[in-house]
Amino acid sequence: MTIIAAEGERRETETQSPPAQEGDMVVRNRCPETGNEEILVTAAKFQERYEGPTGPADANGYRAYRPRGVEMQYFIVRDVDGSFTFEAPWGEPMIARPGDAIVRNPNDPKDTYRIAAAAFACTYEIVRPAQ
């Protein structure tokens, strides 16, 4: 579900997004286990990753879109790896913990980010198991 972001708006999960620019979108995961987390997606990335809308806006103004794009690469952080920190694409430190997924666009290695284990389980479809 998405809604147009107000210019300058920010979203905070474990990191804080940069301020929204004109045309950026707020994407809300449909994952009650994580509180239906919201993330800010740039206008350009949104156009690459989603098509639609697929229906009318809900009472809060959110509209459903269908994901598209490249098949992402990923791995699951193992217990033996422990927790570690790396830089998110927007320049903030991002903490990865055992069970989390590290996801990367194979066409853009800078587009690498962490997905919490619960969010990965309920929002991603695994089409090819990690190796």
RAZIVEN-V521188 format. One record per residue. N is the residue number from 1. RES is the residue in one small letter. PSI is psi in whole degrees, -180 to 180 (* if undefined). Layout:
# RAZIVEN-V521188
n: (N	N)
res: (RES	RES)
psi: (PSI	PSI)
This chain:
# RAZIVEN-V521188
n: (1	2	3	4	5	6	7	8	9	10	11	12	13	14	15	16	17	18	19	20	21	22	23	24	25	26	27	28	29	30	31	32	33	34	35	36	37	38	39	40	41	42	43	44	45	46	47	48	49	50	51	52	53	54	55	56	57	58	59	60	61	62	63	64	65	66	67	68	69	70	71	72	73	74	75	76	77	78	79	80	81	82	83	84	85	86	87	88	89	90	91	92	93	94	95	96	97	98	99	100	101	102	103	104	105	106	107	108	109	110	111	112	113	114	115	116	117	118	119	120	121	122	123	124	125	126	127	128	129	130	131)
res: (m	t	i	i	a	a	e	g	e	r	r	e	t	e	t	q	s	p	p	a	q	e	g	d	m	v	v	r	n	r	c	p	e	t	g	n	e	e	i	l	v	t	a	a	k	f	q	e	r	y	e	g	p	t	g	p	a	d	a	n	g	y	r	a	y	r	p	r	g	v	e	m	q	y	f	i	v	r	d	v	d	g	s	f	t	f	e	a	p	w	g	e	p	m	i	a	r	p	g	d	a	i	v	r	n	p	n	d	p	k	d	t	y	r	i	a	a	a	a	f	a	c	t	y	e	i	v	r	p	a	q)
psi: (138	160	150	134	143	139	132	-10	149	157	139	125	-105	-13	167	133	160	165	143	144	166	131	-11	158	146	121	126	120	145	78	88	-29	-25	12	24	53	144	138	155	130	129	156	-45	-47	-37	-44	-35	-36	-15	151	152	-157	160	2	-178	164	148	-174	-24	2	-1	143	145	140	158	130	149	179	-165	156	119	149	151	162	155	129	126	159	-41	-25	-27	-172	148	163	140	171	125	159	-24	10	-2	151	140	130	129	139	158	134	-23	161	139	120	139	139	119	-18	-6	84	-23	-20	68	130	167	141	123	148	-48	-41	-40	-43	-35	-5	-14	144	120	115	-19	120	147	149	*)
